[in-house]
Amino acid sequence: MEQKPHEPNTVIPVIEEQLHIHKVWQETGRVQVSKTVTEEAVDYSVPLNQEEVIMERKAINQYVDTAPAASRYEGDTLIIPVLKEVLVVEKKLLLVEELHIRKRNTEQTLSGTEVLRKESVEIKRNPTST
């Protein structure tokens, strides 16, 4: 394009928009946390086993030609022979006694109360006004 020598220049403004972004922290609310401890009594019952040994001496006082077996069971009873040598004109074995041993199981119940603690947490939001 050609300009004419005596005409005034025309100015056309050019506009540019720009965007500037800021972040601002704003409190929108608060949180309240509380913890409570509660106690609860708990009853319990626990079976306890106990084993007892009952020993009974049975006098035999009988002469034997040979020693009985070292020990034997009759049912749930363990029998242990007890021997001694006795001096007589001739030596013989005298079965003095037998030990009869058996086991007996008993059960008893143990009861009581224990206090157990339990914690719980409550969270409560408190909004703030802007």
Summary of the structure (lengths in Angstrom):
residues: 130
radius of gyration: 51.5
end to end distance: 59.9
largest distance: 171.8
contacts: 201
relative contact order: 0.36
helix: 0%
strand: 65%
